[in-house]
Amino acid sequence: MQNSITPQAPPLKLLIVGGGTAGWLSALMLAWHFRQQPWVHIELVEAPDIATIGVGEGSTPALTRLFRQLEIAEADWMPACQATYKNGIQFSDWSTIPGYQHYFHPFPSSEDNAVLPEFFRQVRAAQQGQPNDAHPDSFFLQHQLAITGKAPFCADHQIQLQYGYHFDAGLLGQCLKKIAIQRGVAYRPFKVTDVQCFADGAIAQLHTAEGATLAADFYVDCTGFASKLMRQTLGSKFHRYQQMLPNNAALTIATQAESHPLSQTTATALRHGWCWQIPLQHRTGNGYVFSQDFISADIAETELRQHLGLSEQEGSSRLLKFESGRLQQHWQHNCVAVGLSQGFIEPLEATALYLVQQTVSHFLLHWQQSQYQCRGELVARSDYNLLINNYFDRVADYIVLHYKTNSRSDSDYWQHNRKLEFISPELRQLLQCWQSGGDLPALLAAKQLEKYYHAVSWYCLLAGTGYLPERGRLPEYSRQQLPAAQQRLQRWQQLAAWCPEQLAHLRQLAASNRLVTP
Ligand SMILES: Cc1cc2nc3c(=O)[nH]c(=O)nc-3n(C[C@H](O)[C@H](O)[C@H](O)COP(=O)(O)OP(=O)(O)OC[C@H]3O[C@@H](n4cnc5c(N)ncnc54)[C@H](O)[C@@H]3O)c2cc1C
């Protein structure tokens, strides 16, 4: 075995430790990348007695694109994972400003091209204090699909819609495992107990509780929060987001499935945090995300039960603790960390699997450059770590903005979040630009920040919560009377009528299912 990855000298062995969603997605991405190189052996080991985290039920459109690229058809996994469609996220009660208590954050569609110039113009005017219809809800088709529970397919109208998924995380893990094994990934139910390193610090071999010794050319740490290889063994430092994102716990309770589920995630602000509601085919996932620095788990449970209308006896709760932050180095020596082992930004906007994808795909790119394009591995590693840190930090900026712009005053929690001073220089500049009536899309483009969140997303959040000069806010009633808003709504309703109801569409998909359910 070499102590660094050397694709020129087959065979090559890549060892993934951890079989959660991050582990199996990594396995599938690696298997796909090396599909023409049969000398590359991919193996995954997973501790049989350490459960996966079992949450993480929402995605962004990046997962949809990845599954297409990996040739994993919706019929192959959606029915098996009780999955539903996600057209975006409904934010409720983050703002107390009349007419701005709710807004929808849509995923993009080809119809956006027709409305974006108007949306941008009106938001800019409102931002500068001229009364205007700057609320996003009437501008985007996806909102109409979400609230009518439609699947994102307007085939008759040639409209391209981007969408994400909701799924049962445990079932998705099993399904991905099955597909990965079919595609040649070797699987061993082994628990890594000890890691030995070479003198230069690279990983030499792993010992397992079952008595096996495993060695590879490269290791992928997908051991979840344990971060067995990267933090525990290689000592990669952790950069905490605690000062800007104080949430550190989530309490989950599942409720019955809806008979007509909306095709959206709902993120409702409660007194000391926010609650997700994710409609699946067989149940609705609910979770209250809060900070134990502000309330106890008992108080959180009482609040969540009240919100869901559940008595103390109904539904069992589960408490999960987490730390928001990321590694300073995601790739060290012959090891890369992927998933919770590399960090976690709290679940608002459901970005964790998106970051898994970015981590793996950029790793392959950088590693290949270092091997084939005479680029030193040290340089590639350092560039890569900087890039992935940027992904985490810029996504975190967008999450922080939800808290920073809240207008609630019902608890210390919300006031504390509004007054947060520990925000990044990038977010500070964005906020200054917005508050001074400046050109936010131009700033995002100049700073190359659009690849993390597009201007539409920033505008939806800032305008949707009414974070505008008071005179720029047009009352809800007046907005609804505007002929342009009525015309748009009419068009969205017509188009939504052309889209299939999602449960009916999913039943059809199940009927065409090619894979045996896990
Ligand atoms: C409250 C909450 C809500 C979330 N919501 C979302 C969401 O909506 N959308 C989203 O994209 N993400 C979400 N996430 C994140 C998401 O759950 C994870 O990113 C995803 O499940 C991947 O987890 P993982 O595979 O990194 O870790 P895990 O699921 O914890 O898997 C770890 C694996 O490592 C194995 N392991 C551990 N130690 C060893 C060892 N010593 N030897 C061998 N194997 C070992 C375990 O057996 C397990 O298989 C959420 C997370 C939390 C906490």
PDBQT file of the ligand as one rigid body, heavy atoms in Angstrom, charges set to zero:
ROOT
HETATM    1  C1  LIG A 601     -31.692  17.327  13.221  1.00  0.00    +0.000 C 
HETATM    2  C2  LIG A 601     -31.101  17.103  11.867  1.00  0.00    +0.000 A 
HETATM    3  C3  LIG A 601     -31.851  17.339  10.716  1.00  0.00    +0.000 A 
HETATM    4  C4  LIG A 601     -31.285  17.156   9.460  1.00  0.00    +0.000 A 
HETATM    5  N1  LIG A 601     -32.010  17.448   8.329  1.00  0.00    +0.000 NA
HETATM    6  C5  LIG A 601     -31.428  17.346   7.121  1.00  0.00    +0.000 A 
HETATM    7  C6  LIG A 601     -32.135  17.642   5.931  1.00  0.00    +0.000 A 
HETATM    8  O1  LIG A 601     -33.317  17.966   5.945  1.00  0.00    +0.000 OA
HETATM    9  N2  LIG A 601     -31.492  17.530   4.752  1.00  0.00    +0.000 N 
HETATM   10  C7  LIG A 601     -30.180  17.138   4.664  1.00  0.00    +0.000 A 
HETATM   11  O2  LIG A 601     -29.617  17.085   3.561  1.00  0.00    +0.000 OA
HETATM   12  N3  LIG A 601     -29.518  16.790   5.775  1.00  0.00    +0.000 NA
HETATM   13  C8  LIG A 601     -30.086  16.891   6.984  1.00  0.00    +0.000 A 
HETATM   14  N4  LIG A 601     -29.396  16.533   8.096  1.00  0.00    +0.000 N 
HETATM   15  C9  LIG A 601     -28.059  15.971   7.938  1.00  0.00    +0.000 C 
HETATM   16  C10 LIG A 601     -28.179  14.523   7.502  1.00  0.00    +0.000 C 
HETATM   17  O3  LIG A 601     -28.861  13.772   8.486  1.00  0.00    +0.000 OA
HETATM   18  C11 LIG A 601     -26.804  13.925   7.288  1.00  0.00    +0.000 C 
HETATM   19  O4  LIG A 601     -26.016  14.795   6.535  1.00  0.00    +0.000 OA
HETATM   20  C12 LIG A 601     -26.891  12.618   6.528  1.00  0.00    +0.000 C 
HETATM   21  O5  LIG A 601     -27.782  11.760   7.157  1.00  0.00    +0.000 OA
HETATM   22  C13 LIG A 601     -25.550  11.961   6.423  1.00  0.00    +0.000 C 
HETATM   23  O6  LIG A 601     -25.126  11.494   7.675  1.00  0.00    +0.000 OA
HETATM   24  P1  LIG A 601     -23.760  10.705   7.738  1.00  0.00    +0.000 P 
HETATM   25  O7  LIG A 601     -23.815   9.603   6.776  1.00  0.00    +0.000 OA
HETATM   26  O8  LIG A 601     -22.645  11.676   7.628  1.00  0.00    +0.000 OA
HETATM   27  O9  LIG A 601     -23.727  10.157   9.232  1.00  0.00    +0.000 OA
HETATM   28  P2  LIG A 601     -24.562   8.975   9.933  1.00  0.00    +0.000 P 
HETATM   29  O10 LIG A 601     -25.919   8.813   9.382  1.00  0.00    +0.000 OA
HETATM   30  O11 LIG A 601     -24.445   9.233  11.410  1.00  0.00    +0.000 OA
HETATM   31  O12 LIG A 601     -23.753   7.650   9.577  1.00  0.00    +0.000 OA
HETATM   32  C14 LIG A 601     -22.543   7.333  10.219  1.00  0.00    +0.000 C 
HETATM   33  C15 LIG A 601     -22.119   5.934   9.789  1.00  0.00    +0.000 C 
HETATM   34  O13 LIG A 601     -20.818   5.695  10.290  1.00  0.00    +0.000 OA
HETATM   35  C16 LIG A 601     -20.771   4.414  10.880  1.00  0.00    +0.000 C 
HETATM   36  N5  LIG A 601     -19.702   4.432  11.894  1.00  0.00    +0.000 N 
HETATM   37  C17 LIG A 601     -19.536   5.280  12.916  1.00  0.00    +0.000 A 
HETATM   38  N6  LIG A 601     -18.436   4.956  13.609  1.00  0.00    +0.000 NA
HETATM   39  C18 LIG A 601     -17.896   3.878  12.986  1.00  0.00    +0.000 A 
HETATM   40  C19 LIG A 601     -16.753   3.064  13.227  1.00  0.00    +0.000 A 
HETATM   41  N7  LIG A 601     -15.945   3.271  14.270  1.00  0.00    +0.000 N 
HETATM   42  N8  LIG A 601     -16.519   2.040  12.384  1.00  0.00    +0.000 NA
HETATM   43  C20 LIG A 601     -17.322   1.786  11.312  1.00  0.00    +0.000 A 
HETATM   44  N9  LIG A 601     -18.407   2.522  11.056  1.00  0.00    +0.000 NA
HETATM   45  C21 LIG A 601     -18.694   3.543  11.877  1.00  0.00    +0.000 A 
HETATM   46  C22 LIG A 601     -22.159   4.188  11.450  1.00  0.00    +0.000 C 
HETATM   47  O14 LIG A 601     -22.434   2.794  11.634  1.00  0.00    +0.000 OA
HETATM   48  C23 LIG A 601     -23.008   4.812  10.329  1.00  0.00    +0.000 C 
HETATM   49  O15 LIG A 601     -23.214   3.851   9.311  1.00  0.00    +0.000 OA
HETATM   50  C24 LIG A 601     -29.949  16.688   9.357  1.00  0.00    +0.000 A 
HETATM   51  C25 LIG A 601     -29.221  16.410  10.509  1.00  0.00    +0.000 A 
HETATM   52  C26 LIG A 601     -29.764  16.621  11.764  1.00  0.00    +0.000 A 
HETATM   53  C27 LIG A 601     -28.939  16.344  12.977  1.00  0.00    +0.000 C 
ENDROOT
TORSDOF 0
